[in-house]
């Protein structure tokens, strides 16, 4: 074993910690990537209930896991069990990737960079000086707001069911982001705000079961609409935005980008994005 953990250069294993972990594409994405690069690694599903999280980390250390992805509901609570956080994870108080370096467990957040890379590199949005509306106040909304502020979006409006939660997300825009201002809009009036934003991001689960946020909103052909939901691949919000001429994007691009960044943290190798995307598209039709 080298200083980086079980397997850099040799065999290794990682997994995803979540509960109840019903729907996850991560094992498919990463196992395809390992095979593509000829790495003797495996990615496992680790359904871990909240009271068992600390034991799970102890088990990872004892068994020599190279790291883990972290998903709901552990992204914030895992922070107290880790030895160190990198800048993005610290900034939003949420971890989606754990890296084991010797006995130390290091928390990263690749959702922030993953969203930014998808938005600019894949969707082609020009963020500098733009205005954006973000729906939701959970871990994904925090990552999106941080990414948008890092990309120098000028105005960010945050809307969530609980105004105090939206305020907490807006407060992530700090003096470290002198070119960005954030404000809160009320959930019931968020649809009225749509027209003044070049970008609208849904970071709530509304749409997974056919529901639609912003039902009374009007979209236009100058706008980008991103729904972070990736299963189903399209949602009523995206259908409506697309029908009204907006550039509409689902959550698969962010999922692939954040996974690629996690892969690179664990293996030190560049992730095979094309193989991961193809595997995700193939698998998404078979999810529950
Ligand atoms: P989360 O931490 O549980 O936060 C969910 C947010 O949505 C909360 O603000 C919650 O409000 C709000 N919400 C839930 N149900 C709602 C409803 N019926 N009406 C209005 N607001 C509602 O979840 P998350 O991790 O942020 O994930 C949010 C979404 O993003 C999920 O669909 C997830 O699959 C997706 N996601 C995608 C990626 C990707 O890579 N594409 C990455 C992360 C997340 P309350 O606080 O009031 O409950």
Boltz pocket constraint, residues with backbone or C-beta under 6 A from the ligand:
constraints:
  - pocket:
      binder: B
      contacts: [[A, 72], [A, 111], [A, 136], [A, 137], [A, 138], [A, 139], [A, 140], [A, 141], [A, 160], [A, 161], [A, 162], [A, 165], [A, 202], [A, 203], [A, 204], [A, 205], [A, 206], [A, 208], [A, 227], [A, 228], [A, 229], [A, 230], [A, 251], [A, 252], [A, 254], [A, 255], [A, 256], [A, 258]]
      max_distance: 6.0
